[in-house]
Amino acid sequence: MNNNRFASIPVFIAVVEHGNISTAASHLGITKSAVSKRISQLEHELGVRLFHRSTRQINLTEAGQRYFFHINKAYQFTLDGVDAVTELQAKPKGKLSITTPMSFGVRHISPFLTEFLTRNPEVELDIQYEDKMINLIESGYDLAIRIGELPSSNLIARKLTLCKSVLCASPQYLQEHNEPVVPSDLKEHNCLVYSYFQGGTEWKFNRQGQIYSVPPKGNLRLNNSEGIRQATIEGLGISQLPTFIVGPDIRSGKLIPLMNQYQLPEHAVYAVYPHRHYVPTHVRAFIEFVQQRFDPILPYWDRGEQHSD
């Protein structure tokens, strides 16, 4: 492998993780044209097209998916080697303050905390579970776990994994009400709304590229996803919830997925931290520890697994 291909690997991975060339360029600190040139050179050297390109988005081809699967592992091993050498000079230590959405934090961050602290005994964690978006800089946090679209800022974001959602209801609710077949049917149903829902005032559905929007109406609005989940299980109405919360409920039959022929917007889970020339060792250690447990494309909860070791 020549030097150009080596240099193109982190660029390729950044485009995959950020989903577009512009954001990847900003993350890497280079121009969009430089990113495009690196990707084109890599495709030329490999003899395959790695991305489907359009004016709005960029998606991996089948060849791109295979290449990412293997090269990302190799790249992470390379970073591990760098970290192993760096660790001789500086071990992670000090207080690390983190904010994370409550449901995601309780279900998918908490199970790993003991292992992280055992491996890093000089680190002190201070974690705030909070669904409301908190200003990282003003609140003095070192790191945030964020889900969904990120506002433009001077923060650095590293993608951890994907977040899929599902429209669902309980068997009890469906016994008492007609099952919705198309988005407009939801106007006749009690829709349970999450206060911090990122879709704004409408639920959006995609079918073969056609977008359908429905303003959800119901008698319950909550600022916590677990409360929405519980009300849905108890048969109060229909909700739109992430699979990292309701995946087990769907597999057990407590909740039934609805309108499977339509796709809901897919988001990403990010580790976000303030921009600085040097990322503190304990911040980097926590991010990389979590990254190792979340597959960037298919998280363990969508594979039906409890957690990934």
N, C-alpha and C positions, 0 to 999 in steps of 0.2 A: 504494500500500500504506500502511495507516495505522500509527501508532506501536505499537499493541497487537500487530499482526502481526509487526512487526520485533522486538519484545521477546519474542515467543513462539518465534522461530526457534531460538535457542540452547537453549531448554527442550525443544523438539521433538527436536533433534539429540541432546541428552543422554539423553532417554528411549530413543531408538533405540540409541545406543552402549552404554548400560548395561543395556538389556533389561527394566527395570522402573522404576516411578515412584519407589519408595522410594530406590533407589540413586541415581537421577538427582537427587532432591531433596537428598540428602546431599552429592552432588558440587557442586551449585549453591549450597548453603547456604541453601535455602529449605524451606518445609514441603511435605509431600506434597499437601495440599489446594491449595496455590498452583500446583504443577505441574499437577495435574488441571484446575484452572480455566484455566490457560494453554492446555492442549491442547484443552479443550472450546471455548474462544473461537476458537482457530485453525480447528478443524473447522467451527464455525458460519460463520466468515468465508469459508472455502473452499467450503463447501457439500458437503463429503464427509466420510466417516468415515476417519480415518487409521490407526486401530488396531483390531484385534480384541482385546477385553478379556475376561479370565477371572479367577478368584480367584487363580490361580497365576502366570499369565504374561500378557504383552502382546506382540502380534505385529503387524507392519505389514500393512495391507490392500494391494491392488494400487495403489490411489491413493496410499497412504502411501509405498510403495516408489518410485513415480515422483516424488513430491514430494521425498523424501529425496535421490534421485539428483541432482536439479537444485539444490535449495536448499543442500545440503551443499557443493557446489562453490562456489556464490556466497558462502556464509558463510566458507569457507576463503580465498577471494579477499579478503574483508573483513579477515580476520585477517592475511593477508599484507600488506595495506595498513598496518595498525597496526604490524606488525613492521618494515616498511620505514621508517616514521617513527621508531620506537624505536631502530632500528639506528644512526641518526644520533647517538644519545646514548651507546649502549653496544653494542659488538661482543662476541660470545661469546669468552670467554677463560678460561684456567685449567684445572686438572686436573678431568676428569670420570670418575668411577669408576662402572662399570656391571657388573652381574651378569646373565647370561642363560643359559637352558638350552643345553647344549653343541651338540646337533644343530641347533637353531634358529639359534643364534648363528653357527656355522660356515657353515651353508647360506644363511642369509637376512639376517644382519647384516654379516658380514665382507665380502661383495662390495661394500658401499657405503661402507666406512670410508675408503678413499683419497679418494673424492669428497668426503665430509664434511670431512675434514681439509684438503683442498685449498681448500674454500670457507671453512673456519674455521681459518686457520693459527695462531691464538693459543690454540687448544684442544689440550690433551694428554689423550688417551684412555687409560684403564687398565681393561681389560675382563677379567672372570673368567668363563670358560665352566664352568658348574657345574649339574648336574641337581638336586642337593639344594637344597631351599628354604632360603635364607639370610635371617636377620634383617637387614633393610635398615639399621635404626637402629644396632643394636649393632655391625654390621660396618663401618659408616661409608660405605656406598655412597650415591651421589647418585641412582641410578636402577636399576631392575630391569626386565627383561622377564619377564613371568609368563604362564603358560598354564593355563587352567582356572579353577575356582572360587577366589575370593579370600577369605581369612579376614577377619573383621571387624577393622578396625584404623584407626589414624589416618592411613593412607597414602592418597594420591590416585592413582586409576587412570584412565588414558585408553586406551580401546579402540583397538587398531591394526587388527585384522582378525579373521576367524574361523579356527578350527582344526577341521577335520574328520578323522575317523579311519576306517580301513577294516580289516576282517578279511581276512587274506590268507594264502596259502601258495604254495609254488613248484610248478611243473608236475611236478617230480620227486616231491614229497611226494604230490601228488594221483594220480600213477600207482600209488603203492604203498598208498594208503589211500582209502577211500570218502570222497567229498566231503560235508561236513556240509550238511544241508538246513535243519534247525531247530536252535535253540540247544542243546537237550538232546543232540544228536549230538556236541557238543564234549566230552562226558564220556568218549568213546571215543578222543579224539585227544590228542596231545602238544601242550599249549598252552605257549607261551613267554611268560614273564611279565616285565614291566618293573617294577622294584622301587618306583619312585616313581609308579606308576599311580594316578591320582586317583579311580578308581572303587572303591577299597577292595579287598575280597577277592573281588569278583564282577565279571564282565563282564555288562553290561546291553544288551539289545536291545529296540528299539521297533518294533512292527508294528501300524499302525492304532490307536495309542493304548494297546495292550496291552504291558506291560513284562515281559520274560523275563530272569531272572538265572541265571547259571551260574558257579560257582566254578572258575576255570581251574586245571587240574592238569597238570604236566609235569615234565621233568627239567632245566629250565634257567630260572634267574631272574637277571637282570642289572640293574645300575643305570645302564645306558646304552642308549639307543634304537638307536644304530648297531650295537651288538653283537647286539641282537635282530634287527635287519634282516638282518645278514649270516648269522646262523644260520637265518633263515627262507628266504633265498635258497638256502642250501646244502641245504635239504630236511629240516631237523631237526624242524620242526613248524609249527603255526599261530600267528600273532601278531595283535595288534591295534595298529596303528601309525598315526600321523598322516600325512595325504597330503603334508604339506610335506617328509616324508622319503621315502616310498615311491611318490609320484606318478610319477616317471620310471620306476621299476621296473615299475609296472603298465602304463604305456604301452608299454614295451619288451617286455613279456611275461615278464620275469624272475619276476614275482609275479602271482598270479591273485586277484582280489577274490572273496570268498565271501559267500553268504547276502545278496545284494543287496536282497532284499525286506524286509530288516530294517534299521533305522536305528540307528547307534551314537550315543551322546551327543555333542553338538556343544559345543565350548568356544570361548573367545575368547582372543586374545593381547592382553595389556595392557602399557603402559608405566606403571610404578608408581614413585612418588617420595614422600618425606616431605612432610607437610602443612606449609606455611609461607605467610605472607602474601605473600611475594615469591618467585617461582620464578626462580632464577638464569638469566641469559641463555643460558649454554651448555647447561643442562639443557633449557630450552624449545626451543633450536635443534635439539638432537639429536632430541627427540620429534617435532617438526614435520617434520624431514627424513625420518624413518622413516615417518611417517604418509603423506607424499606418495607413498611407494612401495608401500604396502599398501592395496589397495582394502578398505574396511570390511566388505564383504559377500562379494565373490568375489576372493580373493587370486590373484596372478599364477600361483602354482604349480598352482592348480586350473583355470586356463585353459590349462595346458600350456605356459606361457611360462617362459623361463629366469629372467628377473628383469624388473622394471619400471623403466624409466628416468625 
